[in-house]
Amino acid sequence: MAGWGDWTLALTVCAAGLLVVQADILTYATVGQLFVRELQREHFQNEFEPFLYGRVFNDPMVFKCNRELFPDLPRWLRFTQRHPYDNGFLYGTPLQGDLGKNTVEIFVTNKRSYDTFKERLVINVGPAVKQMPYQAEFFIELREIEKVLPSEVQNEIKKDIQMIWGTDKLDYVNITSALDRGGRVPLPLAGHYEGVYVKLGSDQPYSKCLRRLQTEDHQRECKAGGKIAGDCSVCTIPANCVTWCKSVLIDLSRPVPPPPAPTVGSGILAWGGEFNPPDSPPDRDFLPEYIVTVIIPFILAIILCLILAYVMCCRREGVQKRDAKTLDIQLYHYHTIHDNSSELRTMADGRSGAPQPRSTLPMFNARTGEKAAPQYPFDSVHIPLIMAQQEPNVDTFPRK
């Protein structure tokens, strides 16, 4: 049993080691050549739903990339993802100072289930394997950076430039969005694109067509804005057509002369004359502007407040008329009840020998001995006797 336990522990350690190795994705980049890594959503979809192979998901995902233990990416590397339903791209061109190992952490967030997944991408940057002294940069106006980074689109653009260059020995040096060069953000309308700069290099010299980009005639025609006579660009797809006036040649075959050594002077500055300070600007009166911007709006606001207060507090005609009418009705009821009471008293005094009406006697409870005032109907208490005898549709008030 001890031997079986040792074998189990050894297998567990080996499996853990294999899992650690599989967790890191190894890739390579070369100094001076374009590096592109596409982050495909389908790959990470299997990580979120590993046991549901029979179902097909199209979940939106958001990628976040940074250098390990750092908040941002290496200086030569960039990341782009236009929409959560699009794939992400890591791209860039390492330089001589970027040799070595670059570990990039990739955090993936599933926007449907909000599950997260982490993956490590190890990029080993090696020295340059090709010398490309002849380089050229072309501007593609009808493209965006994420539409050019896929390998099939890169091959289409390279085939067109091979026909212009006259050689098949071309390699990508760099791809840059026009926004990174100071370009303006286009309108969110159809037919408006950011534009992309594509740089390719080769060890073969330029063709006769490309050499025209360095002539003064070409620069003069571009400044004039007319038709370019030497435009020999070729594009099998209209979206891949290059802008001839924004294409330049970068010839690295000739050594760049070193800058001249600084000359040592006497250390005394040359006389520049007397310092004449500029004249002070004339005085300006800000009172008219103050009156127009502050005083007049303030006076108008006060006038409007006074008008509103007068309308709300002093012009309540409807309420006053309603209160006066209510007072007249109450006074009429009071006088009616008073007159009726006086009339009843007079009639009662005239029949002193007759017994008192039962309706005026208090009610007597034989069991408890309590006396209560006579109960009148609810309506008879509030309706005067004279008004109760009149018809309901007859106006009791004299018209003015």
Summary of the structure (lengths in Angstrom):
residues: 400
radius of gyration: 48.9
end to end distance: 121.1
largest distance: 149.0
contacts: 879
relative contact order: 0.08
helix: 37%
strand: 21%
